[in-house]
Amino acid sequence: MNRTSLIRSAAIGAGALALLGGAWTAVASPVFAPTDATVSAAVAADLTHMRDEERLARDLYAAIAKQYDNAAPFSMITVSEQRHYDSVGVLLARYGVADPSVGKAAGTYSDPELQKLYDTLWAKAKTSLKDAYAVGVAVENQDIADLKKAMAATDAADIDRVYANLERGSEMHLQSFTDASNGVVTTHGTGMQRMPNTTATPGAGNGYGGGNGVNGSRMGAGGGMANGDCTYR
């Protein structure tokens, strides 16, 4: 197995452990010797921030789904956010950047600003499902803005590719939450079907790639990304 395959296998394994555990608990980046490639302190800081920001989205959506009886689209987008989190973890390992999520339970963050953001958004989300949809919109807008800023700060092709894929995923999530705020449950980027005012079900629609972002099988037809929403190569 070549090095790239080892990187991918380690990342998929970490994500699977998090899912099988029954609770969204932070999993460390894959453990292996980093490459000789390095990034600037600024790019490393962006990678660290994006790792925890994707984890914040995952943790928050999982908590909201539990609060509101597995409500769509939170329940499906949580899985997408896990893939996003995993993809940034691969980059951290590749460039030898410390993983800020190690040892952190869901909803807890080393960055005090992210912790404050999570606490504030979770408090709002618990007031009503409509407010929870607004929280989803806020999270995705922030994520998109931060990804654009991070992309502008790096010229590393692999990092830029992952950020671009994450941004496309966030744009689809944003559309789903925006539609839900307007009374229509949609599932852009989840491999599920657009269903007015009801629970989403598997089918055709704006599909999202499966397989943890590594040549996964396509779920749904339409605007999905056929080989996973995050590219590690």
N, C-alpha and C positions, 0 to 999 in steps of 0.2 A: 504494500500500500504506500503510495507516495505521500509527501508531506501535506499537500493540499487535501487529500482524502482524510488524512489523520485529523487535520484541523476541522473539517466538516463533521466527521464522526464524533469528535469530542464535543462539538457544539450541540449536535442533535442529542447526544446522550445527556448533556446537562439539562436541556429543555425537557426531556422525557422524565427525568427524575423529579423536576419541579412539578410536572403535571401528575405524576403517579403518587406524589406525596399527599394529595388531597387538599393541600393548601398552598397558596402562592408564597413560597419561602425562597429568598434569594439564593441563587446557586452561583458559585464562583466560576470565573472564566475557565476554559479548558487549561489544564496544566501541561505545559511542554515548553521547551526552550524557545524564546522568541527569536525571530529572524534578526539578521544584522541591521535591518532597516530601522530607522528611527524617525521620530516626528518631533516638531518643535514643542516647547512647553505649552504654547497656546493651543495647538492642535490636540495635544494630550489632554488638556483641560476640557476642550470641547467633547472629546470622546468620553471622558469621565462623566460629564454633565449629561450627554445624550444617553449613556447607559442607564443612569438613574432616572432620567425623564421618561424613558420608555418603560422602566419598571414602575414608576409612579402611575402612568396610564394603565398599565396592566393591573396593578393592585387596586386602583380606584374603581375600574370597571368591574373587576371581580367582586368587590365589596358591594357595589351598586346592584349587580345582578343578583347577589344573595339577598340583599335588602328587599328587592322587588320581584321575588319569585322567578328568577332567571329571565328577567325581562330582556327582550330584543331591543336594540342590537347589542347591548352590553355583553351578553353572554357569549356571543360569537366573536366580537371584536377583542375580547380578552385574550383569545387564542392567537389572534393576529399580533397583539402587543407582545406576547411571549416570543414570537418569532423575531419581532423587531429587537427586543431585548437581547436575544441570543446572537443576532447578527452583529450588534455592537460589541458584545462580549468576545467574539472571534477577533475583531480588530484590536481590542485591548490586549489580548494574548499575543497576537501577531507582532505588535509593536512594543511589547513589554511594559504596558501601562497598567498601573495598579487598579484593581477592580474595586470601586467604592461600595459595591453591594455585598461583599463578602461578610457573612455573619449577620446580615440585616434581615429581620423578619418583614413580612409584608406591611406596608404603611409606615416604615421607619427608614430614615435617610440621614446620611452624614452631613449633607448640606442643610444648614438651618433654614435657608430660603425655600428649598424644596419641601422640607418638613412643614413649614408654615403654609405653603401652598396646598399640600395634601390635606392638612387638617382643616383649612378653610373650605376647600372644595367638597370634602367629605361631609362637613357639617351642612353645607348647602344642599348637597344631593339627598340627604336624609329627610329633608322637609317635604318633598313631593317628587313623583316621577318626572313631572314637567321640569322641575328645577334640576333633576339629575340629567335630563337631556341637555339643558343649558350648560351644565358642567362639562359634558362631553364636548360640546362646541368649543368651550373655553380651552380645554386641554388640547384639542387638535389644532386650534388656531395658534396657541403658544408653541406647540411642537413644530408646526410648519415654519413659523418665524425663526425659531432656534436652528432648525435644519438649514434654512436658507443662509443664515449667518455663518454656520459652521462650514457649509460648502464653499462660501466665499473666502474662507480662511485657509483652505488646504488645496494643494495641487497634486495630492496622492490619488492616483486613479482608482484604487480599490476603495479608499475611504469615500471619495466623491460618489462612486457608484452605489455604495450602500446607502449613503445619505439621500441620494436621488430616489432610490427605491422606497426608502422610508417615507420620503415626502409624498410620493404618489399614493402610498397606502394611507397616509394621514389625510390626504385630500378626499379619498373615498370614505374614510371614517367620518370626516367632517360633514360630507353630504348626507350620510345616514343619520347623524345626530340632528342636523338641520331639518331634514324631512320629518324626523320623529317629533321635533318641537312643533311642527306644523300639523301634527295629527296623522302622519302617514309613516308607518314603520317600513323602513327600507334597510337593505343589507348590502350596500355598496362595499365591496372589498371583503366579504365574508363567505362567498360561495353559496349564498342563500338567495331566495327569490323576493322581489319587491311585493309586499302584501299590504294593501290599504287597511289600516285600523285593525290589525289582527296579528297573531304570532307568525313570525317568518318560518317558512319551511324550506327544506332543501329543494333545489331545482334550478332552472335556468335563471340567469340574471347577471349581475355584475360580479363575476367569479373572482376568487382570490386563490393564489397558488398554495398548494399544500406542501407537505414534506419538509417543514422547517426551512423553507427558502432554498433548498438545495435540490434542483431538478425534481420537484414534487409533482404529483399528478394534479391536473387542473380540476378545480371544483366549481362547477357552474360555467355557463357560456356567457360571453359578452365582454365586459370591460376588465376581466381579470388578467392576472399575469400568469401565463401558462406554466412557468418553471419556478414558481415560488416568488414571494414578495420581496425577498432580500437576497442579494447576490453576494456570496463570499469571495468569489474569484477576484 
